[in-house]
Amino acid sequence: MPPALPSNGASIWLLDSRSIDLAQISQYQTWLGAAEAARYARFVRPLRQRQFLLGRALLRVAMGKLLEVAPESIALEERPGQAPLLLSPAEGPHFSISHSGHWVACALSGTTRLGLDIELRDPRRDVLALARQAFGADVAAELESMPLEARLAAFYQCWSEAEARYKLGMDAGACATLAHAELSIVLCSAAPLAQAPALIVQGLAPG
């Protein structure tokens, strides 16, 4: 079991959804509340449906280990256009959920609000066109001057930080970047973290 969160710290739980079988999927469906289950049923794309379910399951497993409660006992309230609200236990950590491709992640902190974003780096995307649209001509020109690999990394760093700050709901705060072979990972926090976030990569077995 991972240790409790350090004072003014955070952890990021990362899951490769390809490791999850159909039996586990059926189990995690039973953990959803009524509103979550209704939203799950409305997804048309199987990948998006799987991302949603595993994001909620991963959050429950991570939070359950932190609080020493059964993951299925954790109740979340759906909020359209916003992150879910923790209903039970009444006192719990701050959290943020993200997904990209076959990866799903959640971040937890006992002391400060969080915004997490993960992005699967795709060399086939026209990152210069995306940068012009999202960040403006100056940023696109700076990216264009870089070698291809550096350009891809810099674009996804900008993209992930912008998304993480959006989820956090503020331009201020502190952001940390975590290294990963496939992903761009950025965690932003309302208050500076005392140390770098811990990255926990594992399956979803609740025990």
Accessible surface in RSA format (square Angstrom, percent):
REM  Atomic radii and reference values for relative SASA: ProtOr
REM  Chains: A
REM  Algorithm: Lee & Richards
REM  Probe-radius: 1.40
REM  Slices: 20
REM RES _ NUM      All-atoms   Total-Side   Main-Chain    Non-polar    All polar
REM                ABS   REL    ABS   REL    ABS   REL    ABS   REL    ABS   REL
RES MET A   1   162.91  84.4  86.61  57.3  76.30 181.7  73.48  62.5  89.43 118.5
RES PRO A   2    32.02  23.3  15.99  14.6  16.03  58.3  22.30  18.4   9.72  60.4
RES PRO A   3   122.23  89.1 100.11  91.3  22.13  80.4 111.26  91.9  10.97  68.2
RES ALA A   4    76.52  70.4  56.17  86.7  20.34  46.3  58.66  82.6  17.86  47.3
RES LEU A   5    33.44  18.6  13.28   9.5  20.16  50.7  13.86   9.7  19.58  52.7
RES PRO A   6    56.04  40.8  40.67  37.1  15.37  55.9  52.48  43.3   3.56  22.1
RES SER A   7    99.11  83.7  77.73 103.7  21.38  49.2  53.96 114.9  45.15  63.2
RES ASN A   8    48.36  33.4  48.32  46.7   0.04   0.1  15.65  37.7  32.71  31.6
RES GLY A   9     0.54   0.7   0.00   N/A   0.54   0.7   0.00   0.0   0.54   1.2
RES ALA A  10     2.66   2.4   0.00   0.0   2.66   6.0   0.00   0.0   2.66   7.0
RES SER A  11     7.10   6.0   7.10   9.5   0.00   0.0   5.03  10.7   2.07   2.9
RES ILE A  12     0.00   0.0   0.00   0.0   0.00   0.0   0.00   0.0   0.00   0.0
RES TRP A  13     7.42   3.0   7.42   3.6   0.00   0.0   6.41   3.4   1.02   1.7
RES LEU A  14     1.01   0.6   0.00   0.0   1.01   2.5   0.00   0.0   1.01   2.7
RES LEU A  15     0.71   0.4   0.66   0.5   0.05   0.1   0.71   0.5   0.00   0.0
RES ASP A  16    34.30  24.0  31.67  31.5   2.63   6.2  14.22  33.5  20.08  20.0
RES SER A  17     6.56   5.5   6.56   8.7   0.00   0.0   1.88   4.0   4.68   6.6
RES ARG A  18   153.83  64.6 120.22  61.3  33.60  80.0  66.49  90.9  87.34  52.9
RES SER A  19    74.23  62.7  40.09  53.5  34.14  78.7  50.26 107.0  23.97  33.6
RES ILE A  20    11.17   6.4   1.37   1.0   9.80  23.6   2.23   1.6   8.95  24.3
RES ASP A  21    81.01  56.7  74.13  73.8   6.88  16.3  41.61  97.9  39.40  39.3
RES LEU A  22   143.87  80.1 140.16 100.3   3.71   9.3 140.34  98.6   3.53   9.5
RES ALA A  23    77.31  71.1  59.05  91.1  18.26  41.5  67.68  95.3   9.63  25.5
RES GLN A  24    44.12  24.7  42.94  31.4   1.18   2.8  19.30  41.1  24.82  18.8
RES ILE A  25    18.39  10.5  18.39  13.7   0.00   0.0  18.39  13.2   0.00   0.0
RES SER A  26    65.76  55.6  60.80  81.1   4.96  11.4  33.04  70.4  32.72  45.8
RES GLN A  27    75.94  42.5  68.04  49.7   7.90  18.8  33.08  70.4  42.86  32.5
RES TYR A  28     1.52   0.7   0.84   0.5   0.67   1.8   0.00   0.0   1.52   1.9
RES GLN A  29    74.26  41.5  65.54  47.9   8.72  20.8  11.85  25.2  62.41  47.3
RES THR A  30   109.11  77.6  74.38  75.4  34.72  82.8  73.62  98.9  35.48  53.6
RES TRP A  31    19.01   7.6   9.06   4.4   9.95  23.4   5.20   2.8  13.81  22.4
RES LEU A  32    20.04  11.2   2.08   1.5  17.96  45.2   2.08   1.5  17.96  48.3
RES GLY A  33    32.31  39.8   0.00   N/A  32.31  39.8  31.20  85.6   1.11   2.5
RES ALA A  34    94.28  86.7  69.39 107.1  24.89  56.6  78.33 110.3  15.95  42.3
RES ALA A  35    57.15  52.6  44.09  68.0  13.06  29.7  51.12  72.0   6.03  16.0
RES GLU A  36     0.68   0.4   0.44   0.3   0.23   0.6   0.44   0.9   0.23   0.2
RES ALA A  37    41.57  38.2  37.95  58.6   3.62   8.2  38.31  53.9   3.27   8.7
RES ALA A  38    47.42  43.6  37.00  57.1  10.43  23.7  45.78  64.5   1.64   4.3
RES ARG A  39    70.79  29.7  70.36  35.9   0.43   1.0  14.70  20.1  56.10  34.0
RES TYR A  40    25.44  11.9  25.44  14.5   0.00   0.0  12.91   9.7  12.53  15.4
RES ALA A  41    76.08  70.0  48.64  75.1  27.44  62.4  52.51  73.9  23.57  62.4
RES ARG A  42   163.98  68.8 140.97  71.9  23.00  54.8  76.45 104.5  87.52  53.0
RES PHE A  43    43.00  21.5  27.09  16.8  15.91  41.4  30.92  18.7  12.08  34.6
RES VAL A  44   141.42  93.1 114.87 104.0  26.54  64.0 119.66 104.0  21.75  59.0
RES ARG A  45   143.01  60.0 140.33  71.5   2.69   6.4  62.32  85.2  80.70  48.9
RES PRO A  46   107.36  78.2 101.45  92.5   5.91  21.5 104.15  86.0   3.21  20.0
RES LEU A  47    74.99  41.8  68.99  49.4   6.00  15.1  72.64  51.0   2.36   6.3
RES ARG A  48    54.51  22.9  54.40  27.7   0.11   0.3  19.77  27.0  34.74  21.1
RES GLN A  49    45.67  25.5  45.67  33.4   0.00   0.0   0.96   2.0  44.71  33.9
RES ARG A  50    63.84  26.8  61.11  31.1   2.74   6.5  28.88  39.5  34.97  21.2
RES GLN A  51    13.98   7.8  12.99   9.5   0.99   2.4   3.14   6.7  10.84   8.2
RES PHE A  52     9.78   4.9   4.87   3.0   4.91  12.8   9.08   5.5   0.69   2.0
RES LEU A  53     0.15   0.1   0.15   0.1   0.00   0.0   0.15   0.1   0.00   0.0
RES LEU A  54     0.00   0.0   0.00   0.0   0.00   0.0   0.00   0.0   0.00   0.0
RES GLY A  55     2.18   2.7   0.00   N/A   2.18   2.7   2.18   6.0   0.00   0.0
RES ARG A  56    11.71   4.9  11.71   6.0   0.00   0.0   0.28   0.4  11.43   6.9
RES ALA A  57     2.22   2.0   0.55   0.8   1.68   3.8   1.77   2.5   0.46   1.2
RES LEU A  58     0.89   0.5   0.89   0.6   0.00   0.0   0.89   0.6   0.00   0.0
RES LEU A  59     0.00   0.0   0.00   0.0   0.00   0.0   0.00   0.0   0.00   0.0
RES ARG A  60     1.91   0.8   1.91   1.0   0.00   0.0   0.04   0.0   1.87   1.1
RES VAL A  61     1.42   0.9   0.26   0.2   1.16   2.8   0.82   0.7   0.60   1.6
RES ALA A  62     0.04   0.0   0.00   0.0   0.04   0.1   0.00   0.0   0.04   0.1
RES MET A  63     0.00   0.0   0.00   0.0   0.00   0.0   0.00   0.0   0.00   0.0
RES GLY A  64     2.61   3.2   0.00   N/A   2.61   3.2   1.38   3.8   1.23   2.8
RES LYS A  65    27.47  13.4  20.80  12.8   6.67  15.9  12.15  10.9  15.32  16.3
RES LEU A  66    44.32  24.7  21.01  15.0  23.31  58.6  27.08  19.0  17.24  46.4
RES LEU A  67    57.70  32.1  35.99  25.7  21.71  54.6  41.12  28.9  16.58  44.6
RES GLU A  68   142.04  81.5 110.01  83.2  32.03  76.3  36.94  71.4 105.10  85.8
RES VAL A  69    53.94  35.5  37.65  34.1  16.29  39.2  47.11  40.9   6.83  18.5
RES ALA A  70    48.58  44.7  34.49  53.2  14.09  32.1  40.48  57.0   8.10  21.4
RES PRO A  71    13.32   9.7  13.32  12.1   0.00   0.0  13.32  11.0   0.00   0.0
RES GLU A  72   100.67  57.8  80.45  60.9  20.22  48.1  36.21  70.0  64.46  52.6
RES SER A  73    61.52  52.0  39.76  53.1  21.76  50.1  46.56  99.2  14.96  21.0
RES ILE A  74     2.64   1.5   0.00   0.0   2.64   6.4   0.15   0.1   2.49   6.8
RES ALA A  75    38.68  35.6  34.10  52.6   4.58  10.4  38.68  54.5   0.00   0.0
RES LEU A  76    11.51   6.4   0.00   0.0  11.51  28.9   0.00   0.0  11.51  31.0
RES GLU A  77    72.93  41.9  69.38  52.5   3.55   8.4  24.11  46.6  48.82  39.9
RES GLU A  78    30.87  17.7  18.88  14.3  11.98  28.5  14.25  27.6  16.62  13.6
RES ARG A  79    74.87  31.4  72.10  36.8   2.77   6.6  19.59  26.8  55.27  33.5
RES PRO A  80   132.25  96.4 105.76  96.4  26.49  96.3 118.18  97.6  14.07  87.4
RES GLY A  81    89.87 110.8   0.00   N/A  89.87 110.8  45.38 124.5  44.49  99.6
RES GLN A  82   112.59  63.0  91.31  66.7  21.28  50.7  35.25  75.0  77.33  58.7
RES ALA A  83    53.99  49.6  37.90  58.5  16.08  36.6  45.32  63.8   8.67  23.0
RES PRO A  84     8.76   6.4   5.29   4.8   3.47  12.6   5.50   4.5   3.25  20.2
RES LEU A  85    75.68  42.1  74.83  53.5   0.85   2.1  75.68  53.2   0.00   0.0
RES LEU A  86    27.59  15.4  12.85   9.2  14.74  37.0  12.85   9.0  14.74  39.7
RES LEU A  87    89.39  49.8  69.60  49.8  19.79  49.7  71.85  50.5  17.54  47.2
RES SER A  88    49.38  41.7  49.30  65.8   0.07   0.2  20.87  44.5  28.50  39.9
RES PRO A  89    35.59  25.9  29.72  27.1   5.86  21.3  35.59  29.4   0.00   0.0
RES ALA A  90    92.31  84.9  59.72  92.2  32.59  74.1  62.22  87.6  30.09  79.7
RES GLU A  91   149.41  85.8 140.00 105.9   9.41  22.4  63.74 123.3  85.67  69.9
RES GLY A  92    36.70  45.3   0.00   N/A  36.70  45.3   5.69  15.6  31.01  69.5
RES PRO A  93    10.61   7.7   2.36   2.1   8.25  30.0   5.32   4.4   5.29  32.8
RES HIS A  94    73.28  40.0  67.22  46.7   6.06  15.5  41.87  43.2  31.40  36.5
RES PHE A  95    30.32  15.2  14.01   8.7  16.31  42.4  14.01   8.5  16.31  46.7
RES SER A  96     6.42   5.4   5.18   6.9   1.24   2.8   2.94   6.3   3.47   4.9
RES ILE A  97    32.53  18.5  20.09  15.0  12.44  30.0  20.09  14.5  12.44  33.8
RES SER A  98     3.94   3.3   1.89   2.5   2.05   4.7   2.05   4.4   1.89   2.6
RES HIS A  99    59.06  32.3  43.97  30.6  15.09  38.6  31.94  32.9  27.12  31.6
RES SER A 100    17.56  14.8  12.12  16.2   5.44  12.5   6.80  14.5  10.76  15.1
RES GLY A 101    24.61  30.3   0.00   N/A  24.61  30.3  16.32  44.8   8.29  18.6
RES HIS A 102    36.22  19.8  34.28  23.8   1.94   5.0  22.44  23.1  13.78  16.0
RES TRP A 103    17.91   7.2  17.91   8.7   0.00   0.0  17.91   9.6   0.00   0.0
RES VAL A 104     0.54   0.4   0.54   0.5   0.00   0.0   0.54   0.5   0.00   0.0
RES ALA A 105     0.00   0.0   0.00   0.0   0.00   0.0   0.00   0.0   0.00   0.0
RES CYS A 106     0.17   0.1   0.17   0.2   0.00   0.0   0.17   0.4   0.00   0.0
RES ALA A 107     0.00   0.0   0.00   0.0   0.00   0.0   0.00   0.0   0.00   0.0
RES LEU A 108     1.63   0.9   1.63   1.2   0.00   0.0   1.63   1.1   0.00   0.0
RES SER A 109     0.00   0.0   0.00   0.0   0.00   0.0   0.00   0.0   0.00   0.0
RES GLY A 110    50.97  62.9   0.00   N/A  50.97  62.9  21.47  58.9  29.50  66.1
RES THR A 111    78.35  55.7  47.68  48.3  30.67  73.1  52.30  70.3  26.05  39.4
RES THR A 112     6.42   4.6   2.74   2.8   3.68   8.8   5.12   6.9   1.31   2.0
RES ARG A 113   114.65  48.1 112.67  57.4   1.98   4.7  54.12  74.0  60.53  36.7
RES LEU A 114    10.79   6.0   0.00   0.0  10.79  27.1   0.00   0.0  10.79  29.0
RES GLY A 115     0.00   0.0   0.00   N/A   0.00   0.0   0.00   0.0   0.00   0.0
RES LEU A 116     0.00   0.0   0.00   0.0   0.00   0.0   0.00   0.0   0.00   0.0
RES ASP A 117     5.70   4.0   5.70   5.7   0.00   0.0   0.00   0.0   5.70   5.7
RES ILE A 118     0.28   0.2   0.00   0.0   0.28   0.7   0.00   0.0   0.28   0.8
RES GLU A 119    27.38  15.7  27.38  20.7   0.00   0.0   0.04   0.1  27.34  22.3
RES LEU A 120    53.56  29.8  47.40  33.9   6.16  15.5  47.40  33.3   6.16  16.6
RES ARG A 121    67.37  28.3  52.26  26.6  15.11  36.0   9.60  13.1  57.77  35.0
RES ASP A 122    31.66  22.2  29.98  29.8   1.68   4.0  11.85  27.9  19.81  19.8
RES PRO A 123    98.79  72.0  76.65  69.9  22.15  80.5  77.76  64.2  21.04 130.8
RES ARG A 124   210.27  88.3 174.61  89.0  35.66  84.9  82.51 112.8 127.76  77.4
RES ARG A 125    90.47  38.0  74.51  38.0  15.95  38.0  28.48  38.9  61.98  37.6
RES ASP A 126    92.42  64.7  78.69  78.3  13.73  32.5  40.84  96.1  51.58  51.4
RES VAL A 127     7.64   5.0   6.69   6.1   0.95   2.3   6.69   5.8   0.95   2.6
RES LEU A 128    24.36  13.6  24.26  17.4   0.11   0.3  24.26  17.0   0.11   0.3
RES ALA A 129    43.87  40.3  36.93  57.0   6.94  15.8  38.72  54.5   5.16  13.7
RES LEU A 130    42.44  23.6  41.66  29.8   0.78   1.9  41.99  29.5   0.44   1.2
RES ALA A 131     0.00   0.0   0.00   0.0   0.00   0.0   0.00   0.0   0.00   0.0
RES ARG A 132   120.04  50.4 106.31  54.2  13.74  32.7  46.68  63.8  73.36  44.5
RES GLN A 133   157.11  87.9 121.06  88.5  36.06  85.8  47.84 101.8 109.27  82.9
RES ALA A 134    54.55  50.2  17.36  26.8  37.20  84.6  26.04  36.7  28.51  75.5
RES PHE A 135    58.19  29.1  30.27  18.7  27.92  72.6  37.94  23.0  20.24  57.9
RES GLY A 136    29.60  36.5   0.00   N/A  29.60  36.5  27.59  75.7   2.01   4.5
RES ALA A 137    75.23  69.2  63.60  98.1  11.64  26.5  64.53  90.9  10.71  28.4
RES ASP A 138   125.65  88.0 115.99 115.4   9.66  22.8  37.45  88.1  88.20  88.0
RES VAL A 139    46.38  30.5  45.83  41.5   0.55   1.3  46.35  40.3   0.03   0.1
RES ALA A 140     2.25   2.1   2.25   3.5   0.00   0.0   2.25   3.2   0.00   0.0
RES ALA A 141    60.66  55.8  50.52  78.0  10.14  23.1  53.31  75.1   7.35  19.5
RES GLU A 142   108.44  62.3 100.74  76.2   7.70  18.3  36.99  71.6  71.44  58.3
RES LEU A 143     3.97   2.2   3.97   2.8   0.00   0.0   3.97   2.8   0.00   0.0
RES GLU A 144    94.65  54.3  83.21  63.0  11.43  27.2  21.55  41.7  73.10  59.7
RES SER A 145    94.72  80.0  53.48  71.4  41.23  95.0  50.60 107.8  44.12  61.8
RES MET A 146    51.61  26.7  44.62  29.5   6.99  16.6  44.67  38.0   6.93   9.2
RES PRO A 147   102.28  74.5  89.30  81.4  12.98  47.2 101.53  83.8   0.75   4.7
RES LEU A 148   122.97  68.5 115.36  82.5   7.61  19.1 115.39  81.0   7.58  20.4
RES GLU A 149   148.87  85.5 141.56 107.1   7.31  17.4  58.77 113.7  90.10  73.6
RES ALA A 150    45.85  42.2  35.30  54.5  10.55  24.0  42.59  60.0   3.26   8.6
RES ARG A 151    43.30  18.2  43.30  22.1   0.00   0.0   0.10   0.1  43.20  26.2
RES LEU A 152    26.35  14.7  26.35  18.9   0.00   0.0  26.35  18.5   0.00   0.0
RES ALA A 153    54.33  50.0  47.61  73.5   6.73  15.3  48.96  69.0   5.37  14.2
RES ALA A 154    26.55  24.4  18.59  28.7   7.96  18.1  25.84  36.4   0.70   1.9
RES PHE A 155     0.28   0.1   0.27   0.2   0.01   0.0   0.28   0.2   0.00   0.0
RES TYR A 156     0.42   0.2   0.42   0.2   0.00   0.0   0.42   0.3   0.00   0.0
RES GLN A 157    59.11  33.1  58.46  42.7   0.64   1.5  38.31  81.5  20.80  15.8
RES CYS A 158    49.58  37.5  41.36  46.1   8.22  19.3   9.33  23.6  40.25  43.4
RES TRP A 159    57.21  23.0  56.69  27.4   0.52   1.2  51.92  27.7   5.29   8.6
RES SER A 160     0.00   0.0   0.00   0.0   0.00   0.0   0.00   0.0   0.00   0.0
RES GLU A 161    50.21  28.8  50.21  38.0   0.00   0.0   9.42  18.2  40.80  33.3
RES ALA A 162    47.16  43.4  33.00  50.9  14.16  32.2  40.74  57.4   6.42  17.0
RES GLU A 163    62.60  35.9  62.43  47.2   0.17   0.4   3.62   7.0  58.98  48.2
RES ALA A 164     0.00   0.0   0.00   0.0   0.00   0.0   0.00   0.0   0.00   0.0
RES ARG A 165    52.22  21.9  50.58  25.8   1.64   3.9  20.83  28.5  31.39  19.0
RES TYR A 166   176.84  82.6 158.39  90.1  18.45  48.0 120.34  90.4  56.50  69.6
RES LYS A 167    82.52  40.3  51.12  31.4  31.40  74.8  50.08  45.1  32.44  34.6
RES LEU A 168     3.67   2.0   0.11   0.1   3.56   8.9   0.87   0.6   2.80   7.5
RES GLY A 169    62.61  77.2   0.00   N/A  62.61  77.2  31.64  86.8  30.97  69.4
RES MET A 170    56.83  29.4  44.53  29.5  12.30  29.3  54.52  46.3   2.31   3.1
RES ASP A 171   131.72  92.3 114.11 113.6  17.62  41.7  36.58  86.1  95.14  94.9
RES ALA A 172    64.16  59.0  50.60  78.1  13.56  30.8  61.50  86.6   2.66   7.0
RES GLY A 173    32.53  40.1   0.00   N/A  32.53  40.1   7.91  21.7  24.62  55.1
RES ALA A 174    37.30  34.3  30.91  47.7   6.39  14.5  36.40  51.3   0.90   2.4
RES CYS A 175    43.30  32.8   7.33   8.2  35.97  84.5   8.55  21.7  34.76  37.5
RES ALA A 176    30.29  27.8  24.16  37.3   6.12  13.9  29.73  41.9   0.55   1.5
RES THR A 177    81.40  57.9  50.23  50.9  31.17  74.3  42.69  57.3  38.71  58.5
RES LEU A 178    21.50  12.0  15.11  10.8   6.40  16.1  18.45  13.0   3.05   8.2
RES ALA A 179    99.23  91.2  68.84 106.2  30.39  69.1  78.62 110.7  20.60  54.6
RES HIS A 180    42.46  23.2  23.01  16.0  19.45  49.8  22.69  23.4  19.77  23.0
RES ALA A 181   100.26  92.2  60.66  93.6  39.59  90.1  72.88 102.6  27.37  72.5
RES GLU A 182    64.32  36.9  59.65  45.1   4.67  11.1  30.58  59.2  33.73  27.5
RES LEU A 183     0.81   0.4   0.00   0.0   0.81   2.0   0.00   0.0   0.81   2.2
RES SER A 184     8.57   7.2   4.79   6.4   3.78   8.7   6.95  14.8   1.62   2.3
RES ILE A 185     0.03   0.0   0.00   0.0   0.03   0.1   0.00   0.0   0.03   0.1
RES VAL A 186     0.05   0.0   0.05   0.0   0.00   0.0   0.05   0.0   0.00   0.0
RES LEU A 187     1.23   0.7   0.00   0.0   1.23   3.1   0.00   0.0   1.23   3.3
RES CYS A 188     0.00   0.0   0.00   0.0   0.00   0.0   0.00   0.0   0.00   0.0
RES SER A 189     1.60   1.4   1.60   2.1   0.00   0.0   0.01   0.0   1.59   2.2
RES ALA A 190    31.59  29.0  16.06  24.8  15.53  35.3  16.16  22.8  15.44  40.9
RES ALA A 191    40.07  36.8  38.73  59.8   1.33   3.0  40.07  56.4   0.00   0.0
RES PRO A 192    92.11  67.1  90.58  82.6   1.53   5.6  90.64  74.8   1.46   9.1
RES LEU A 193    34.18  19.0  10.08   7.2  24.10  60.6  10.23   7.2  23.94  64.4
RES ALA A 194    71.66  65.9  30.25  46.7  41.41  94.2  40.70  57.3  30.95  82.0
RES GLN A 195   103.06  57.6  90.39  66.1  12.67  30.2  34.54  73.5  68.52  52.0
RES ALA A 196    83.28  76.6  60.92  94.0  22.36  50.9  67.18  94.6  16.10  42.6
RES PRO A 197    11.55   8.4   1.56   1.4   9.99  36.3   1.58   1.3   9.97  62.0
RES ALA A 198    53.00  48.7  43.87  67.7   9.13  20.8  52.38  73.8   0.62   1.6
RES LEU A 199    61.41  34.2  30.26  21.7  31.15  78.3  30.26  21.3  31.15  83.8
RES ILE A 200    32.41  18.4  29.06  21.6   3.36   8.1  32.22  23.2   0.19   0.5
RES VAL A 201    86.04  56.6  57.40  52.0  28.64  69.0  57.40  49.9  28.64  77.7
RES GLN A 202    59.68  33.4  43.67  31.9  16.01  38.1  33.45  71.2  26.23  19.9
RES GLY A 203    35.89  44.3   0.00   N/A  35.89  44.3  22.71  62.3  13.18  29.5
RES LEU A 204     1.63   0.9   0.00   0.0   1.63   4.1   0.00   0.0   1.63   4.4
RES ALA A 205    65.04  59.8  60.51  93.4   4.53  10.3  62.18  87.6   2.86   7.6
RES PRO A 206    51.77  37.7  38.05  34.7  13.72  49.9  38.34  31.7  13.43  83.5
RES GLY A 207    92.91 114.6   0.00   N/A  92.91 114.6  74.65 204.9  18.26  40.9
END  Absolute sums over single chains surface
CHAIN  1 A    10280.5       7832.9       2447.5       6136.8       4143.7
END  Absolute sums over all chains
TOTAL         10280.5       7832.9       2447.5       6136.8       4143.7
